[in-house]
Amino acid sequence: MDALFQKEFDDPEDLMLGILQQMLSTYQAPLDWLSDKIDEYEKEIFVNRHGKISVQALYFQKSKARISKKNTSAHAKRTESNPGK
């Protein structure tokens, strides 16, 4: 976020694009974490097969992934429908 304060923008559109880029970048770490957790569960289920997996843990991971997907999809739709805003 500090980069936004240090950069000079030619017009308001460039500023808005910079803000949107910073906002979208905040989704990356949680999405990477969720992807890693899903990979762990899939490995446990399909490769190891001897471990016990909590159905509740799987449900919560799926819920987190669904919420993240909804948030990123909704944000993408808003930016597509208002490209100059």
PDB file of N, CA, C and O in Angstrom:
ATOM      1  N   MET A   1       0.824  -1.187   0.000  1.00  0.00           N
ATOM      2  CA  MET A   1       0.000   0.000   0.000  1.00  0.00           C
ATOM      3  C   MET A   1       0.871   1.256   0.000  1.00  0.00           C
ATOM      4  O   MET A   1       0.466   2.293  -0.525  1.00  0.00           O
ATOM      5  N   ASP A   2       2.051   1.166   0.580  1.00  0.00           N
ATOM      6  CA  ASP A   2       2.950   2.324   0.602  1.00  0.00           C
ATOM      7  C   ASP A   2       3.317   2.771  -0.806  1.00  0.00           C
ATOM      8  O   ASP A   2       3.568   3.952  -1.043  1.00  0.00           O
ATOM      9  N   ALA A   3       3.348   1.826  -1.738  1.00  0.00           N
ATOM     10  CA  ALA A   3       3.696   2.167  -3.117  1.00  0.00           C
ATOM     11  C   ALA A   3       2.692   3.152  -3.709  1.00  0.00           C
ATOM     12  O   ALA A   3       3.063   3.999  -4.522  1.00  0.00           O
ATOM     13  N   LEU A   4       1.426   3.049  -3.311  1.00  0.00           N
ATOM     14  CA  LEU A   4       0.417   3.979  -3.807  1.00  0.00           C
ATOM     15  C   LEU A   4       0.692   5.401  -3.343  1.00  0.00           C
ATOM     16  O   LEU A   4       0.471   6.354  -4.090  1.00  0.00           O
ATOM     17  N   PHE A   5       1.172   5.546  -2.118  1.00  0.00           N
ATOM     18  CA  PHE A   5       1.433   6.877  -1.580  1.00  0.00           C
ATOM     19  C   PHE A   5       2.687   7.500  -2.166  1.00  0.00           C
ATOM     20  O   PHE A   5       2.822   8.723  -2.193  1.00  0.00           O
ATOM     21  N   GLN A   6       3.596   6.673  -2.631  1.00  0.00           N
ATOM     22  CA  GLN A   6       4.854   7.175  -3.169  1.00  0.00           C
ATOM     23  C   GLN A   6       4.800   7.429  -4.671  1.00  0.00           C
ATOM     24  O   GLN A   6       5.674   8.102  -5.218  1.00  0.00           O
ATOM     25  N   LYS A   7       3.796   6.903  -5.331  1.00  0.00           N
ATOM     26  CA  LYS A   7       3.696   7.014  -6.778  1.00  0.00           C
ATOM     27  C   LYS A   7       2.868   8.239  -7.164  1.00  0.00           C
ATOM     28  O   LYS A   7       1.923   8.608  -6.467  1.00  0.00           O
ATOM     29  N   GLU A   8       3.230   8.850  -8.262  1.00  0.00           N
ATOM     30  CA  GLU A   8       2.457   9.954  -8.818  1.00  0.00           C
ATOM     31  C   GLU A   8       1.568   9.397  -9.929  1.00  0.00           C
ATOM     32  O   GLU A   8       2.026   8.626 -10.774  1.00  0.00           O
ATOM     33  N   PHE A   9       0.319   9.786  -9.921  1.00  0.00           N
ATOM     34  CA  PHE A   9      -0.627   9.299 -10.915  1.00  0.00           C
ATOM     35  C   PHE A   9      -0.989  10.414 -11.886  1.00  0.00           C
ATOM     36  O   PHE A   9      -1.151  11.572 -11.501  1.00  0.00           O
ATOM     37  N   ASP A  10      -1.111  10.034 -13.157  1.00  0.00           N
ATOM     38  CA  ASP A  10      -1.427  11.018 -14.187  1.00  0.00           C
ATOM     39  C   ASP A  10      -2.875  11.482 -14.129  1.00  0.00           C
ATOM     40  O   ASP A  10      -3.180  12.637 -14.424  1.00  0.00           O
ATOM     41  N   ASP A  11      -3.755  10.576 -13.747  1.00  0.00           N
ATOM     42  CA  ASP A  11      -5.173  10.936 -13.686  1.00  0.00           C
ATOM     43  C   ASP A  11      -5.876  10.041 -12.668  1.00  0.00           C
ATOM     44  O   ASP A  11      -5.288   9.069 -12.194  1.00  0.00           O
ATOM     45  N   PRO A  12      -7.120  10.354 -12.327  1.00  0.00           N
ATOM     46  CA  PRO A  12      -7.858   9.564 -11.338  1.00  0.00           C
ATOM     47  C   PRO A  12      -8.030   8.093 -11.728  1.00  0.00           C
ATOM     48  O   PRO A  12      -8.081   7.215 -10.866  1.00  0.00           O
ATOM     49  N   GLU A  13      -8.119   7.836 -13.028  1.00  0.00           N
ATOM     50  CA  GLU A  13      -8.276   6.454 -13.485  1.00  0.00           C
ATOM     51  C   GLU A  13      -7.052   5.611 -13.109  1.00  0.00           C
ATOM     52  O   GLU A  13      -7.194   4.473 -12.661  1.00  0.00           O
ATOM     53  N   ASP A  14      -5.863   6.166 -13.293  1.00  0.00           N
ATOM     54  CA  ASP A  14      -4.641   5.451 -12.920  1.00  0.00           C
ATOM     55  C   ASP A  14      -4.594   5.178 -11.422  1.00  0.00           C
ATOM     56  O   ASP A  14      -4.165   4.109 -10.989  1.00  0.00           O
ATOM     57  N   LEU A  15      -5.037   6.152 -10.638  1.00  0.00           N
ATOM     58  CA  LEU A  15      -5.092   5.967  -9.183  1.00  0.00           C
ATOM     59  C   LEU A  15      -6.047   4.826  -8.833  1.00  0.00           C
ATOM     60  O   LEU A  15      -5.717   3.956  -8.027  1.00  0.00           O
ATOM     61  N   MET A  16      -7.238   4.838  -9.449  1.00  0.00           N
ATOM     62  CA  MET A  16      -8.222   3.790  -9.173  1.00  0.00           C
ATOM     63  C   MET A  16      -7.700   2.418  -9.574  1.00  0.00           C
ATOM     64  O   MET A  16      -7.913   1.441  -8.856  1.00  0.00           O
ATOM     65  N   LEU A  17      -7.024   2.335 -10.704  1.00  0.00           N
ATOM     66  CA  LEU A  17      -6.452   1.055 -11.135  1.00  0.00           C
ATOM     67  C   LEU A  17      -5.380   0.583 -10.150  1.00  0.00           C
ATOM     68  O   LEU A  17      -5.276  -0.612  -9.872  1.00  0.00           O
ATOM     69  N   GLY A  18      -4.591   1.506  -9.627  1.00  0.00           N
ATOM     70  CA  GLY A  18      -3.590   1.152  -8.624  1.00  0.00           C
ATOM     71  C   GLY A  18      -4.228   0.623  -7.351  1.00  0.00           C
ATOM     72  O   GLY A  18      -3.757  -0.354  -6.768  1.00  0.00           O
ATOM     73  N   ILE A  19      -5.305   1.276  -6.922  1.00  0.00           N
ATOM     74  CA  ILE A  19      -6.025   0.823  -5.719  1.00  0.00           C
ATOM     75  C   ILE A  19      -6.615  -0.558  -5.951  1.00  0.00           C
ATOM     76  O   ILE A  19      -6.497  -1.430  -5.090  1.00  0.00           O
ATOM     77  N   LEU A  20      -7.250  -0.774  -7.101  1.00  0.00           N
ATOM     78  CA  LEU A  20      -7.844  -2.081  -7.413  1.00  0.00           C
ATOM     79  C   LEU A  20      -6.783  -3.172  -7.464  1.00  0.00           C
ATOM     80  O   LEU A  20      -7.006  -4.289  -6.997  1.00  0.00           O
ATOM     81  N   GLN A  21      -5.631  -2.843  -8.032  1.00  0.00           N
ATOM     82  CA  GLN A  21      -4.553  -3.829  -8.091  1.00  0.00           C
ATOM     83  C   GLN A  21      -4.100  -4.219  -6.683  1.00  0.00           C
ATOM     84  O   GLN A  21      -3.856  -5.395  -6.410  1.00  0.00           O
ATOM     85  N   GLN A  22      -3.990  -3.245  -5.803  1.00  0.00           N
ATOM     86  CA  GLN A  22      -3.611  -3.536  -4.419  1.00  0.00           C
ATOM     87  C   GLN A  22      -4.678  -4.378  -3.722  1.00  0.00           C
ATOM     88  O   GLN A  22      -4.359  -5.297  -2.967  1.00  0.00           O
ATOM     89  N   MET A  23      -5.947  -4.057  -3.981  1.00  0.00           N
ATOM     90  CA  MET A  23      -7.038  -4.823  -3.371  1.00  0.00           C
ATOM     91  C   MET A  23      -6.998  -6.283  -3.830  1.00  0.00           C
ATOM     92  O   MET A  23      -7.112  -7.200  -3.017  1.00  0.00           O
ATOM     93  N   LEU A  24      -6.838  -6.486  -5.126  1.00  0.00           N
ATOM     94  CA  LEU A  24      -6.810  -7.855  -5.658  1.00  0.00           C
ATOM     95  C   LEU A  24      -5.623  -8.638  -5.131  1.00  0.00           C
ATOM     96  O   LEU A  24      -5.728  -9.846  -4.920  1.00  0.00           O
ATOM     97  N   SER A  25      -4.503  -7.979  -4.916  1.00  0.00           N
ATOM     98  CA  SER A  25      -3.319  -8.685  -4.425  1.00  0.00           C
ATOM     99  C   SER A  25      -3.517  -9.209  -3.004  1.00  0.00           C
ATOM    100  O   SER A  25      -2.826 -10.142  -2.595  1.00  0.00           O
ATOM    101  N   THR A  26      -4.451  -8.626  -2.244  1.00  0.00           N
ATOM    102  CA  THR A  26      -4.693  -9.109  -0.881  1.00  0.00           C
ATOM    103  C   THR A  26      -5.388 -10.466  -0.869  1.00  0.00           C
ATOM    104  O   THR A  26      -5.383 -11.151   0.154  1.00  0.00           O
ATOM    105  N   TYR A  27      -5.983 -10.861  -1.986  1.00  0.00           N
ATOM    106  CA  TYR A  27      -6.651 -12.161  -2.061  1.00  0.00           C
ATOM    107  C   TYR A  27      -5.659 -13.305  -2.272  1.00  0.00           C
ATOM    108  O   TYR A  27      -5.979 -14.458  -1.982  1.00  0.00           O
ATOM    109  N   GLN A  28      -4.469 -13.004  -2.769  1.00  0.00           N
ATOM    110  CA  GLN A  28      -3.544 -14.055  -3.183  1.00  0.00           C
ATOM    111  C   GLN A  28      -3.105 -14.954  -2.025  1.00  0.00           C
ATOM    112  O   GLN A  28      -3.140 -16.177  -2.162  1.00  0.00           O
ATOM    113  N   ALA A  29      -2.698 -14.388  -0.906  1.00  0.00           N
ATOM    114  CA  ALA A  29      -2.210 -15.213   0.213  1.00  0.00           C
ATOM    115  C   ALA A  29      -3.296 -16.152   0.751  1.00  0.00           C
ATOM    116  O   ALA A  29      -3.016 -17.336   0.944  1.00  0.00           O
ATOM    117  N   PRO A  30      -4.525 -15.674   1.001  1.00  0.00           N
ATOM    118  CA  PRO A  30      -5.560 -16.612   1.462  1.00  0.00           C
ATOM    119  C   PRO A  30      -5.888 -17.688   0.428  1.00  0.00           C
ATOM    120  O   PRO A  30      -6.135 -18.839   0.788  1.00  0.00           O
ATOM    121  N   LEU A  31      -5.892 -17.322  -0.845  1.00  0.00           N
ATOM    122  CA  LEU A  31      -6.169 -18.327  -1.881  1.00  0.00           C
ATOM    123  C   LEU A  31      -5.070 -19.374  -1.952  1.00  0.00           C
ATOM    124  O   LEU A  31      -5.351 -20.558  -2.135  1.00  0.00           O
ATOM    125  N   ASP A  32      -3.817 -18.945  -1.809  1.00  0.00           N
ATOM    126  CA  ASP A  32      -2.705 -19.898  -1.795  1.00  0.00           C
ATOM    127  C   ASP A  32      -2.814 -20.827  -0.599  1.00  0.00           C
ATOM    128  O   ASP A  32      -2.592 -22.031  -0.725  1.00  0.00           O
ATOM    129  N   TRP A  33      -3.155 -20.275   0.566  1.00  0.00           N
ATOM    130  CA  TRP A  33      -3.293 -21.085   1.777  1.00  0.00           C
ATOM    131  C   TRP A  33      -4.406 -22.117   1.602  1.00  0.00           C
ATOM    132  O   TRP A  33      -4.225 -23.290   1.929  1.00  0.00           O
ATOM    133  N   LEU A  34      -5.564 -21.678   1.084  1.00  0.00           N
ATOM    134  CA  LEU A  34      -6.674 -22.607   0.864  1.00  0.00           C
ATOM    135  C   LEU A  34      -6.300 -23.697  -0.128  1.00  0.00           C
ATOM    136  O   LEU A  34      -6.647 -24.862   0.062  1.00  0.00           O
ATOM    137  N   SER A  35      -5.606 -23.328  -1.165  1.00  0.00           N
ATOM    138  CA  SER A  35      -5.174 -24.312  -2.154  1.00  0.00           C
ATOM    139  C   SER A  35      -4.242 -25.347  -1.524  1.00  0.00           C
ATOM    140  O   SER A  35      -4.358 -26.541  -1.800  1.00  0.00           O
ATOM    141  N   ASP A  36      -3.321 -24.888  -0.682  1.00  0.00           N
ATOM    142  CA  ASP A  36      -2.415 -25.814   0.007  1.00  0.00           C
ATOM    143  C   ASP A  36      -3.178 -26.751   0.929  1.00  0.00           C
ATOM    144  O   ASP A  36      -2.878 -27.944   0.985  1.00  0.00           O
ATOM    145  N   LYS A  37      -4.167 -26.222   1.659  1.00  0.00           N
ATOM    146  CA  LYS A  37      -4.959 -27.063   2.564  1.00  0.00           C
ATOM    147  C   LYS A  37      -5.736 -28.113   1.771  1.00  0.00           C
ATOM    148  O   LYS A  37      -5.797 -29.274   2.177  1.00  0.00           O
ATOM    149  N   ILE A  38      -6.316 -27.724   0.670  1.00  0.00           N
ATOM    150  CA  ILE A  38      -7.057 -28.675  -0.164  1.00  0.00           C
ATOM    151  C   ILE A  38      -6.112 -29.747  -0.693  1.00  0.00           C
ATOM    152  O   ILE A  38      -6.461 -30.927  -0.717  1.00  0.00           O
ATOM    153  N   ASP A  39      -4.918 -29.344  -1.118  1.00  0.00           N
ATOM    154  CA  ASP A  39      -3.920 -30.317  -1.580  1.00  0.00           C
ATOM    155  C   ASP A  39      -3.564 -31.306  -0.475  1.00  0.00           C
ATOM    156  O   ASP A  39      -3.419 -32.501  -0.734  1.00  0.00           O
ATOM    157  N   GLU A  40      -3.420 -30.812   0.764  1.00  0.00           N
ATOM    158  CA  GLU A  40      -3.117 -31.697   1.892  1.00  0.00           C
ATOM    159  C   GLU A  40      -4.223 -32.716   2.107  1.00  0.00           C
ATOM    160  O   GLU A  40      -3.952 -33.902   2.296  1.00  0.00           O
ATOM    161  N   TYR A  41      -5.476 -32.256   2.078  1.00  0.00           N
ATOM    162  CA  TYR A  41      -6.599 -33.167   2.278  1.00  0.00           C
ATOM    163  C   TYR A  41      -6.694 -34.184   1.142  1.00  0.00           C
ATOM    164  O   TYR A  41      -6.927 -35.368   1.382  1.00  0.00           O
ATOM    165  N   GLU A  42      -6.514 -33.721  -0.082  1.00  0.00           N
ATOM    166  CA  GLU A  42      -6.570 -34.656  -1.215  1.00  0.00           C
ATOM    167  C   GLU A  42      -5.467 -35.702  -1.114  1.00  0.00           C
ATOM    168  O   GLU A  42      -5.698 -36.880  -1.387  1.00  0.00           O
ATOM    169  N   LYS A  43      -4.277 -35.278  -0.726  1.00  0.00           N
ATOM    170  CA  LYS A  43      -3.172 -36.222  -0.569  1.00  0.00           C
ATOM    171  C   LYS A  43      -3.501 -37.240   0.520  1.00  0.00           C
ATOM    172  O   LYS A  43      -3.270 -38.438   0.352  1.00  0.00           O
ATOM    173  N   GLU A  44      -4.035 -36.762   1.622  1.00  0.00           N
ATOM    174  CA  GLU A  44      -4.390 -37.649   2.728  1.00  0.00           C
ATOM    175  C   GLU A  44      -5.459 -38.655   2.300  1.00  0.00           C
ATOM    176  O   GLU A  44      -5.399 -39.830   2.663  1.00  0.00           O
ATOM    177  N   ILE A  45      -6.431 -38.184   1.529  1.00  0.00           N
ATOM    178  CA  ILE A  45      -7.531 -39.059   1.115  1.00  0.00           C
ATOM    179  C   ILE A  45      -7.093 -40.040   0.027  1.00  0.00           C
ATOM    180  O   ILE A  45      -7.358 -41.238   0.129  1.00  0.00           O
ATOM    181  N   PHE A  46      -6.427 -39.541  -1.008  1.00  0.00           N
ATOM    182  CA  PHE A  46      -6.159 -40.360  -2.175  1.00  0.00           C
ATOM    183  C   PHE A  46      -4.814 -41.077  -2.165  1.00  0.00           C
ATOM    184  O   PHE A  46      -4.664 -42.102  -2.830  1.00  0.00           O
ATOM    185  N   VAL A  47      -3.839 -40.566  -1.432  1.00  0.00           N
ATOM    186  CA  VAL A  47      -2.514 -41.174  -1.439  1.00  0.00           C
ATOM    187  C   VAL A  47      -2.283 -41.995  -0.170  1.00  0.00           C
ATOM    188  O   VAL A  47      -1.948 -43.178  -0.242  1.00  0.00           O
ATOM    189  N   ASN A  48      -2.460 -41.374   0.970  1.00  0.00           N
ATOM    190  CA  ASN A  48      -2.153 -42.055   2.231  1.00  0.00           C
ATOM    191  C   ASN A  48      -3.223 -43.063   2.633  1.00  0.00           C
ATOM    192  O   ASN A  48      -2.898 -44.160   3.085  1.00  0.00           O
ATOM    193  N   ARG A  49      -4.462 -42.713   2.477  1.00  0.00           N
ATOM    194  CA  ARG A  49      -5.619 -43.568   2.746  1.00  0.00           C
ATOM    195  C   ARG A  49      -5.691 -44.168   4.140  1.00  0.00           C
ATOM    196  O   ARG A  49      -6.743 -44.688   4.511  1.00  0.00           O
ATOM    197  N   HIS A  50      -4.636 -44.122   4.922  1.00  0.00           N
ATOM    198  CA  HIS A  50      -4.694 -44.724   6.252  1.00  0.00           C
ATOM    199  C   HIS A  50      -5.057 -43.703   7.331  1.00  0.00           C
ATOM    200  O   HIS A  50      -5.398 -44.081   8.452  1.00  0.00           O
ATOM    201  N   GLY A  51      -4.986 -42.439   7.006  1.00  0.00           N
ATOM    202  CA  GLY A  51      -5.304 -41.400   7.982  1.00  0.00           C
ATOM    203  C   GLY A  51      -6.798 -41.149   8.042  1.00  0.00           C
ATOM    204  O   GLY A  51      -7.541 -41.445   7.106  1.00  0.00           O
ATOM    205  N   LYS A  52      -7.210 -40.604   9.152  1.00  0.00           N
ATOM    206  CA  LYS A  52      -8.611 -40.244   9.299  1.00  0.00           C
ATOM    207  C   LYS A  52      -8.760 -38.758   9.016  1.00  0.00           C
ATOM    208  O   LYS A  52      -7.980 -37.941   9.506  1.00  0.00           O
ATOM    209  N   ILE A  53      -9.747 -38.423   8.239  1.00  0.00           N
ATOM    210  CA  ILE A  53     -10.033 -37.039   7.893  1.00  0.00           C
ATOM    211  C   ILE A  53     -11.356 -36.666   8.540  1.00  0.00           C
ATOM    212  O   ILE A  53     -12.347 -37.390   8.442  1.00  0.00           O
ATOM    213  N   SER A  54     -11.344 -35.546   9.187  1.00  0.00           N
ATOM    214  CA  SER A  54     -12.558 -35.052   9.813  1.00  0.00           C
ATOM    215  C   SER A  54     -13.489 -34.496   8.737  1.00  0.00           C
ATOM    216  O   SER A  54     -13.093 -33.638   7.948  1.00  0.00           O
ATOM    217  N   VAL A  55     -14.707 -34.983   8.712  1.00  0.00           N
ATOM    218  CA  VAL A  55     -15.694 -34.477   7.770  1.00  0.00           C
ATOM    219  C   VAL A  55     -15.960 -33.008   8.065  1.00  0.00           C
ATOM    220  O   VAL A  55     -16.182 -32.213   7.151  1.00  0.00           O
ATOM    221  N   GLN A  56     -15.937 -32.655   9.336  1.00  0.00           N
ATOM    222  CA  GLN A  56     -16.143 -31.261   9.722  1.00  0.00           C
ATOM    223  C   GLN A  56     -15.013 -30.379   9.174  1.00  0.00           C
ATOM    224  O   GLN A  56     -15.278 -29.282   8.681  1.00  0.00           O
ATOM    225  N   ALA A  57     -13.779 -30.834   9.252  1.00  0.00           N
ATOM    226  CA  ALA A  57     -12.648 -30.059   8.727  1.00  0.00           C
ATOM    227  C   ALA A  57     -12.781 -29.878   7.216  1.00  0.00           C
ATOM    228  O   ALA A  57     -12.524 -28.793   6.695  1.00  0.00           O
ATOM    229  N   LEU A  58     -13.180 -30.930   6.518  1.00  0.00           N
ATOM    230  CA  LEU A  58     -13.389 -30.820   5.073  1.00  0.00           C
ATOM    231  C   LEU A  58     -14.499 -29.824   4.747  1.00  0.00           C
ATOM    232  O   LEU A  58     -14.376 -29.031   3.814  1.00  0.00           O
ATOM    233  N   TYR A  59     -15.576 -29.867   5.516  1.00  0.00           N
ATOM    234  CA  TYR A  59     -16.692 -28.949   5.303  1.00  0.00           C
ATOM    235  C   TYR A  59     -16.237 -27.499   5.470  1.00  0.00           C
ATOM    236  O   TYR A  59     -16.561 -26.647   4.643  1.00  0.00           O
ATOM    237  N   PHE A  60     -15.486 -27.217   6.541  1.00  0.00           N
ATOM    238  CA  PHE A  60     -15.046 -25.847   6.781  1.00  0.00           C
ATOM    239  C   PHE A  60     -14.077 -25.371   5.701  1.00  0.00           C
ATOM    240  O   PHE A  60     -14.132 -24.209   5.298  1.00  0.00           O
ATOM    241  N   GLN A  61     -13.192 -26.247   5.226  1.00  0.00           N
ATOM    242  CA  GLN A  61     -12.277 -25.856   4.149  1.00  0.00           C
ATOM    243  C   GLN A  61     -13.058 -25.572   2.870  1.00  0.00           C
ATOM    244  O   GLN A  61     -12.754 -24.618   2.154  1.00  0.00           O
ATOM    245  N   LYS A  62     -14.052 -26.390   2.588  1.00  0.00           N
ATOM    246  CA  LYS A  62     -14.874 -26.172   1.400  1.00  0.00           C
ATOM    247  C   LYS A  62     -15.643 -24.860   1.522  1.00  0.00           C
ATOM    248  O   LYS A  62     -15.770 -24.118   0.547  1.00  0.00           O
ATOM    249  N   SER A  63     -16.151 -24.577   2.708  1.00  0.00           N
ATOM    250  CA  SER A  63     -16.871 -23.324   2.927  1.00  0.00           C
ATOM    251  C   SER A  63     -15.963 -22.120   2.723  1.00  0.00           C
ATOM    252  O   SER A  63     -16.360 -21.141   2.091  1.00  0.00           O
ATOM    253  N   LYS A  64     -14.745 -22.187   3.254  1.00  0.00           N
ATOM    254  CA  LYS A  64     -13.796 -21.088   3.081  1.00  0.00           C
ATOM    255  C   LYS A  64     -13.482 -20.878   1.605  1.00  0.00           C
ATOM    256  O   LYS A  64     -13.417 -19.743   1.133  1.00  0.00           O
ATOM    257  N   ALA A  65     -13.289 -21.968   0.886  1.00  0.00           N
ATOM    258  CA  ALA A  65     -12.983 -21.871  -0.544  1.00  0.00           C
ATOM    259  C   ALA A  65     -14.160 -21.268  -1.301  1.00  0.00           C
ATOM    260  O   ALA A  65     -13.971 -20.437  -2.189  1.00  0.00           O
ATOM    261  N   ARG A  66     -15.374 -21.686  -0.950  1.00  0.00           N
ATOM    262  CA  ARG A  66     -16.573 -21.176  -1.614  1.00  0.00           C
ATOM    263  C   ARG A  66     -16.728 -19.671  -1.362  1.00  0.00           C
ATOM    264  O   ARG A  66     -17.051 -18.921  -2.282  1.00  0.00           O
ATOM    265  N   ILE A  67     -16.504 -19.235  -0.134  1.00  0.00           N
ATOM    266  CA  ILE A  67     -16.623 -17.813   0.203  1.00  0.00           C
ATOM    267  C   ILE A  67     -15.571 -17.004  -0.546  1.00  0.00           C
ATOM    268  O   ILE A  67     -15.873 -15.943  -1.090  1.00  0.00           O
ATOM    269  N   SER A  68     -14.337 -17.502  -0.575  1.00  0.00           N
ATOM    270  CA  SER A  68     -13.276 -16.797  -1.303  1.00  0.00           C
ATOM    271  C   SER A  68     -13.601 -16.707  -2.781  1.00  0.00           C
ATOM    272  O   SER A  68     -13.377 -15.674  -3.412  1.00  0.00           O
ATOM    273  N   LYS A  69     -14.127 -17.785  -3.331  1.00  0.00           N
ATOM    274  CA  LYS A  69     -14.474 -17.794  -4.755  1.00  0.00           C
ATOM    275  C   LYS A  69     -15.584 -16.789  -5.036  1.00  0.00           C
ATOM    276  O   LYS A  69     -15.534 -16.065  -6.030  1.00  0.00           O
ATOM    277  N   LYS A  70     -16.595 -16.744  -4.154  1.00  0.00           N
ATOM    278  CA  LYS A  70     -17.679 -15.786  -4.332  1.00  0.00           C
ATOM    279  C   LYS A  70     -17.164 -14.356  -4.260  1.00  0.00           C
ATOM    280  O   LYS A  70     -17.551 -13.511  -5.067  1.00  0.00           O
ATOM    281  N   ASN A  71     -16.290 -14.085  -3.292  1.00  0.00           N
ATOM    282  CA  ASN A  71     -15.759 -12.731  -3.134  1.00  0.00           C
ATOM    283  C   ASN A  71     -14.955 -12.305  -4.346  1.00  0.00           C
ATOM    284  O   ASN A  71     -15.118 -11.187  -4.833  1.00  0.00           O
ATOM    285  N   THR A  72     -14.085 -13.181  -4.842  1.00  0.00           N
ATOM    286  CA  THR A  72     -13.258 -12.807  -5.995  1.00  0.00           C
ATOM    287  C   THR A  72     -14.102 -12.708  -7.250  1.00  0.00           C
ATOM    288  O   THR A  72     -13.855 -11.841  -8.089  1.00  0.00           O
ATOM    289  N   SER A  73     -15.101 -13.581  -7.401  1.00  0.00           N
ATOM    290  CA  SER A  73     -15.979 -13.524  -8.574  1.00  0.00           C
ATOM    291  C   SER A  73     -16.813 -12.253  -8.572  1.00  0.00           C
ATOM    292  O   SER A  73     -16.966 -11.602  -9.606  1.00  0.00           O
ATOM    293  N   ALA A  74     -17.351 -11.900  -7.411  1.00  0.00           N
ATOM    294  CA  ALA A  74     -18.164 -10.685  -7.312  1.00  0.00           C
ATOM    295  C   ALA A  74     -17.323  -9.453  -7.604  1.00  0.00           C
ATOM    296  O   ALA A  74     -17.780  -8.533  -8.282  1.00  0.00           O
ATOM    297  N   HIS A  75     -16.102  -9.430  -7.098  1.00  0.00           N
ATOM    298  CA  HIS A  75     -15.227  -8.284  -7.335  1.00  0.00           C
ATOM    299  C   HIS A  75     -14.862  -8.189  -8.818  1.00  0.00           C
ATOM    300  O   HIS A  75     -14.845  -7.096  -9.383  1.00  0.00           O
ATOM    301  N   ALA A  76     -14.573  -9.314  -9.439  1.00  0.00           N
ATOM    302  CA  ALA A  76     -14.227  -9.326 -10.856  1.00  0.00           C
ATOM    303  C   ALA A  76     -15.407  -8.839 -11.705  1.00  0.00           C
ATOM    304  O   ALA A  76     -15.213  -8.096 -12.667  1.00  0.00           O
ATOM    305  N   LYS A  77     -16.612  -9.250 -11.356  1.00  0.00           N
ATOM    306  CA  LYS A  77     -17.792  -8.812 -12.104  1.00  0.00           C
ATOM    307  C   LYS A  77     -18.001  -7.313 -11.964  1.00  0.00           C
ATOM    308  O   LYS A  77     -18.362  -6.640 -12.929  1.00  0.00           O
ATOM    309  N   ARG A  78     -17.772  -6.782 -10.744  1.00  0.00           N
ATOM    310  CA  ARG A  78     -17.931  -5.345 -10.535  1.00  0.00           C
ATOM    311  C   ARG A  78     -16.918  -4.567 -11.369  1.00  0.00           C
ATOM    312  O   ARG A  78     -17.265  -3.551 -11.972  1.00  0.00           O
ATOM    313  N   THR A  79     -15.672  -5.033 -11.408  1.00  0.00           N
ATOM    314  CA  THR A  79     -14.655  -4.301 -12.162  1.00  0.00           C
ATOM    315  C   THR A  79     -14.875  -4.444 -13.661  1.00  0.00           C
ATOM    316  O   THR A  79     -14.536  -3.535 -14.418  1.00  0.00           O
ATOM    317  N   GLU A  80     -15.442  -5.576 -14.109  1.00  0.00           N
ATOM    318  CA  GLU A  80     -15.735  -5.738 -15.535  1.00  0.00           C
ATOM    319  C   GLU A  80     -16.883  -4.846 -15.960  1.00  0.00           C
ATOM    320  O   GLU A  80     -16.855  -4.291 -17.058  1.00  0.00           O
ATOM    321  N   SER A  81     -17.896  -4.695 -15.115  1.00  0.00           N
ATOM    322  CA  SER A  81     -19.058  -3.895 -15.476  1.00  0.00           C
ATOM    323  C   SER A  81     -18.791  -2.397 -15.350  1.00  0.00           C
ATOM    324  O   SER A  81     -19.510  -1.587 -15.936  1.00  0.00           O
ATOM    325  N   ASN A  82     -17.760  -2.026 -14.589  1.00  0.00           N
ATOM    326  CA  ASN A  82     -17.391  -0.616 -14.415  1.00  0.00           C
ATOM    327  C   ASN A  82     -15.889  -0.445 -14.669  1.00  0.00           C
ATOM    328  O   ASN A  82     -15.153  -0.103 -13.743  1.00  0.00           O
ATOM    329  N   PRO A  83     -15.424  -0.670 -15.886  1.00  0.00           N
ATOM    330  CA  PRO A  83     -13.980  -0.659 -16.130  1.00  0.00           C
ATOM    331  C   PRO A  83     -13.338   0.694 -15.882  1.00  0.00           C
ATOM    332  O   PRO A  83     -12.173   0.740 -15.486  1.00  0.00           O
ATOM    333  N   GLY A  84     -14.031   1.776 -16.094  1.00  0.00           N
ATOM    334  CA  GLY A  84     -13.461   3.107 -15.890  1.00  0.00           C
ATOM    335  C   GLY A  84     -13.694   3.657 -14.502  1.00  0.00           C
ATOM    336  O   GLY A  84     -13.305   4.790 -14.215  1.00  0.00           O
ATOM    337  N   LYS A  85     -14.319   2.880 -13.636  1.00  0.00           N
ATOM    338  CA  LYS A  85     -14.662   3.384 -12.294  1.00  0.00           C
ATOM    339  C   LYS A  85     -13.929   2.622 -11.236  1.00  0.00           C
ATOM    340  O   LYS A  85     -14.091   2.903 -10.048  1.00  0.00           O
TER     341      LYS A  85
END
